[in-house]
Amino acid sequence: MMYYAYQAYSDLMEPVRAVARMAQGAFNDPSNPLRDTSLFRHMAAGAEMVTRATLTHHRPPYGIERVKLGNREVAVTERAALVTPFGTLLNFKKDSDVVQPRVLVVAPLSGHYATLLRGTVETLLPEHDVYISDWHNARDVSLSDGRFGFDEYVDHVIRFLEHLGPGAHVVAVCQPCVQVLTAVALMAESGNKAQPRTMTLMAGPIDCRVNPTEVNNLATGKPIEWFERNLIDTVPQRFKGAGRRVYPGFVQLTAFMSMNMDRHVKAHVELYENIAAGELAKAEATKTFYDEYFAVLDLPAEFYIETVQRVFQEYHLAEGRLVVHGQKVNPKAIRRTALLTVEGEKDDICSVGQTLAAHDLCTGLKPYMRKHHLQPGVGHYGVFNGRRWNTQIYPLVRNLILAHD
């Protein structure tokens, strides 16, 4: 009943937030003679913090409207290339006839929307025709649309690559590194013409036995039945996905925040102080991050449970016993898809060595088709977002794609 309790609390707090929004408007009204006093600035900041004390369950906008192509800027429009009940293959279509390498970015399905990879897409976009797996919120997917588990995720990766056609490239970020490697192995085994020319795996849990993190320890610290009993709930009747069993996004967010609670508390204290002091640029940067961070989606229960069990508890892929739809997965079959793995030195979610393990599995690739990069000084998110991604990691991805396109 935790989902019903969460929704009831959220509904109860909405009038409080509405009052806070009204108060914030009054405190900041230009006609208010006390607007610029210290007391009213702090009151306005406090009211704004109350309005922000909520989660959202709708995908934020990517907000990528223009991109520099050579010496000119061109418009970018989002185009749904393929839609299933559980996800959209979204293309960032540029207003240009220039033919560029087609790249599928596979986003994690882990409680946040694919917009978390906005920075990844922005960096790739000037030199590539970029598509992304834009996963849907499971609470908005009708029960009649069936199940979505580990195998169905792999199916979607294969289907998306087939839609892009032969000669495309794939970049997996975090969790889906396992499913992408699995999909490419199955495509290689069957001789699928759409198997990608390159596969970049970034900060993903290929082998969680290597240097276990706190995330790994949490996954192995309880039997899978505990996860089913304590973390899975039913979507309330008011939503399209009523009756669907899910791992709620708000539960996932709580787990993530608990790992670094001091940092999140400090960030919100600084946000309050920046708003009250009129440091709007600093405040806006923090608000932008948390607007994204507090936008959550629910995961289908079967996908969450199967991922925890197969990837984090029993290491099916790493131990060579992963089966998808009755077929054993054989990464040795990959011979035509060049491999790049990327890890962050300070990654406390997917530690050093866990993604590198892909090379031990893809033994059918010749040495010149395999490359690994360990990025000094970055944590998990720094692998695919930020300055070092832009200046040190992305050039490696770009060069791999150019060399094999």
N, C-alpha and C positions, 0 to 999 in steps of 0.2 A: 504493500500500500504506500510505499515511499513516494511514488510518482504522484498519487492523488494528494498526499500531504504537501509535496513541493508545489503543486499547482494551486492548491488552496492558499498556501502562504503567499505565493506570487500574486494571486488575485486580491488577497487581503491588503497587500502592500501597495497596490496600484493607486488607491485614493491618497495614500500618504505621499507617494511620488508626485501625484497631480498637484497637491497642495504645495509641495516643495518647488515645483516648476513655477507656480504662480508667485510664490514668495521670491524666487530667484529673479523673475521678471520685474517685480516691484523694487527689489533692492538695486537692480542694475538699470532701472528706468532713468534715461538722461534728464528727465524733469525732476528727479529726486535730489533735493539740495544736499542730502547727506550721503549721496552715492559714493563719493570719493573719500569718505572718512574711513579710518581703520576698522571701526566697529562694523560698518555696513559692508565693507569688502569681505570681512571674515564671515559675516552672516550670509552673504551671497555665495561665498565659497562653500559654506556648510550646506546650504540648500542645494547647490549643484552636486555635491557629493551624495546627497540623499537621492537625487534623481538618477544618479549613475549606479546606484546599488541594486542592480538587476541584471539578469541574463536575457539574451535574445535568442530566438530559435529560427531565424531567417538568415539566409546567406547575405553577408555584406557585399557591396559592389566591388568589383575588381578596380574600377576607376581608371583603367588604362585607355585613354581616349586618343592619344597621339604618340607616335614613336619616331625617332630620328632614323631615317633610311638614307645612308650616304650623307649628302649635304643638305637634305631637305626633310621636313617633317611631313608625315602622312597620317591620315586618320585611321583609327583602329575601331572595329566593330566586333562585338561578340556574336558568334554564329553557332547555333546548335547543329553540329554535323550529324549527330546520332543521339537519340534519346531512348532510354529504357526506364522502367519504373524506379530503378535504384540509382541511376546516374546519367549524366549528360556528357557526351564527348563534345567539349566546347572548343571552338576554334577562334583565335584572336586574328580576325581577318584584316589585313592591311590594304589600304587603298593604293595598290601598286600591282603591276604586272610582273615584277621581278620574281623569278623562280628561285626559291630558297629550300634548303633541306627541311623536310617535314620531321618534327619532333613531338613525340607524345610524352608529356609530363604526367606521371602517375602519382597522384596525391594520396597521402595516408587517409584511411577511414578510422579516425581515432578520437572522435568527439569534437573536432573542429572542422570548419569548412575548408575547401580547397583554396579559398582566398588567402589562407595562411602562407601560400606559396606565391603571393603577388610579386614579391621581389625577385623570385626565381624566374618567373615569366617575363618580367620587365627586362631583365638582363639578357635573356635568350632572344627576345622578340626582334631586335633590330636585324639579326643575321639569320633568323630561322622562321619557318612557318610553324607556329606553336599551337598545339592542342593540349588540353588538360582534362583529366578525369574529374569532373565536377560532381561529387557524390551528393545524393539527396538525403534529407533528414528522414530516418526510418519512421518517425511518428506521422509523416505525411504520405506514407505508402500503404495502400490498402492491403488487407490480409489476402484478398483475392489475387494479388500479384505474386503470391508464393513466397518461397524462402530465399534468403541471400546469405550463403555461408562462404567458407573459404573457397570451395570449388567454384561457386558462382562469381566470386571476385576474379579468379583466374580466367573464367569464361569471358568476363567483361574485358580484361586486358587483351585477350586474343581477338575478341570481336572488334575492339577499338583499333588494334593494329591492322586487322584485315580491312577495316574501313579506310585507313590511311593508304594501304596498298604496299606493294613491294618497294623496298628502298628507303623505308622510314627508319627513324631512330627512337630509342626510348630512354627516358631518364626517370628513375624511381627514387623517391625521397622517403627515407625512414622506413616505416612499417611495411609498405608494399614491395620492398626489395625482394622479400621472400616470394611473393606472388608473381612478380615480374620475372624473376629467374625461373620460377616454375613454368610460367606461360611460355617463355622463350624455349625452354627445354622441350616442352610438349610440341611446340611448333617445329622445332628442329627434328624431333623424332618422327613426326608425320610428314616431313618435307613440305610444310606449309610455305607457300611462296611469299607470304607477308612477314616471315620472320625478319626482325629488324637487322640493320647492318651494324649498329652499335647498341650497347646496353651500358648505361651508367648507373651504378648503384651507390647511393649516397647515404651514409649513416644508417644502415639497415641491419636488422637482427638475423643475419644468415645463420650464425651459430652462437646461441646465447650461452653456451658452456664456456666461452672464452671471456675471461675477466668480467665476471658477473657484476652488474650494477645493482643499485637499490631497486630499480624497476624489475630486474630479473629475480631478485630475491623475494620481492613481493609476490611475483607470479608463482614461484616454486614453494612459497611458505605455506600454502593451503592446498588441499585437494580440489580438483575441478568442481566437485559437488558444492564446495563452499562458495565458489564464484556464482554458480547457478542459483543457490539459495539466497545469497546476500546482495548480489549486484544486479540481478535481472528483475525487471518489473514489466507491467503491462501498460500500454498506452491508454490513457483515459478516453472515455466515450466521445468527448467533444472534438477529437481530432480525426482526420481521414484514416489514419492507421490504427483506429481504435481496436483493441484486442491483440495487437501485435506485441510479441515479447521483445523487449529491447534492453540494451545496456544504456541507460539515460546519459545524455551528454553532461548534465549537471553533476552526476556522480563521477564521471571521468575528470571533469574540471576540478572538483574537490580533491581528488587524488593527486592531480598534478600540482595544485596549489599547496597542498600539505607538505610536499617535498621541499618547497622553498618559501614557506609562509613568511619568514622574516623579511625576505626580499620584497614580497608583494605588499606587506604592511608598510614597509619603508617607502615603497613607490607611491602608495596612496597618501601617506603623510606628506610627502614632498609635493604631490599633486595639489593637495589642499593649500599648502603654503605658497606654491607658485601661483595658483588662482588668486589667493588673497593679496599677494604682492604685485599682481599685474604682470607676472612673467609669463605672458601668453604663449610664446613660442615653446618654452619648456613644457608648459602645461599641455599644449596641443600634441606634442610628441608622445607624452604619456597616455593621453586620452585616445589617440589613434591606436596605440598598441593594445590597450585594454578593450576598446570597442571590438577589435578583432578577437581578442582572447576570450571575451565573455559572450561571443556568438557561438553557441554550441548546437550540435546535432546528436541525435540518438543513433546508436548502432544496432543493426539487427542482432538479436541475441545469439543466433546460431553462428554468425560471423565472429562475434567477440569470443564466445566459448571455444570454438574450433581453433581460433588463432592462439588463444592462451594455451590450449592443450597441445596443439601440433608444433607451434613455434617456440613457446617459452617454457613449456614443461617437459615435452617429450622429444623435441629436436628432430622431428621427422625428416626434414630436408637435409640437415647436417649429417644425419646418420644413414642416409641413403634409403629410407623406407617411407618416403612420402608418396601417397597414392591420391590421385584426383580422378573422380568418376570411374574408379576401378582400374585406372592405369597407373603403373609405377612411373615416377618421375626420374628421368635419367639425365642430369646435367652434362654428362660426358658426351651426349649427342650434339651439343652445341659446338659447331665448327666454323660457322660462317658469320657469327655475330661477335664483333670485337667487344672486349670487356674493360671497363674502367671502374674501379672502386675508390671511394673517397671516404675518409674518416677524419674526425676532429680530435686533436690531441686532448682536449679537456671535456670531451663529451661524457656526461654523466648519465645519459639515457641509453645510448648504444656505444659501448666502450670500444677502445682500440682493439682491433683483431676480429671483432664480430662480423664486420663487412668484408674484411680481407679474406675471410674463410671461403668466399665464393671462388677464389682461385684454386683452392684445393678440390673443389667440386667440378669445375669446368676444365678438366684435364684434356679434353679433346681440342682445346684451342692451342695453337702454336704460340710460343713465347712472345712473338712480336705483336700478337693480337690481345695481349693481356697487360694491363698497367694498373698500379696502385699508387694512390697519393695520400699521405698523412699530412694534414694541414696543421702546422704549429699554431698554438695560441687561441684556438676557437673551441667553443662548446658545440652542443648539438645544433642549435639554430644558425650558428655562424657558418656551418657547412654549406647551407643553401640560401643564406640571406646576409646582407651586409657587405662591408668593404672588402673583406678577404675573399668572400665568394665572388664578388665582382672582378677583383684584380688578380687573384691568384688561382682560384679553383675554376671559374668559368673558362678562362683561356685553355685549360686542359680539356674541358668538355668540348669546346668549340673545335680545337685542333683534332680531337678524336673523330668528330663528326665529319670534318673536312677531309680527313685522310681516308675515310671509308665511304664517303657519299658518292 
